[in-house]
Amino acid sequence: QEAHSNHKSGSFLMHSHLSLWHFSEATNEFVQAQESYQSALAVANKLIQPNQASANVLSQAMELHVHLIKFEIKANRNDTAEEHFQLAIGHALELKALPKPSEGSLQSIKHQMENAVRFAQELGSQELKDTWSKKILQEGLLPAS
């Protein structure tokens, strides 16, 4: 009962930070948006457990890392963007490895991996785009096109 309550409270806190991020990004408060992402990610990391119940949290953590990539590339911190990419890949692999991952989880992986590559391309980092595309294909997270 207590573990369920803690998970619910943590999930609420994570979603609160996500809501603040959406508002901050929409109003061009990018520093606040990035801080909100990082706060939500810290909460998500505490909630992740190796079971099916963590699928939503893994998906959220993957998404948070992918969105932080955008901020890091804009700030010319490609090394930090690469760290977030590797963590997003790790969450995607964990999500994919769950027993019977849902279709929604698999679609989330596809969407976020496409976002990571798109952010690298849109922000002018062809090297990251090429490297990440290759890594995503190697890991079997997107079908070869």
Secondary structure, DSSP 8 states (H G I E B T S, - for coil): -HHHHHHHHHHHHHHHHHHHHHHHHHTT-HHHHHHHHHHHHHHHHHH--SSGGGHHHHHHHHHHHHHHHHHHHHTT-HHHHHHHHHHHHHHHHHHHHSSS--HHHHHHHHHHHHHHHHHHHHTT-HHHHHHHHHHHHHTTSS---
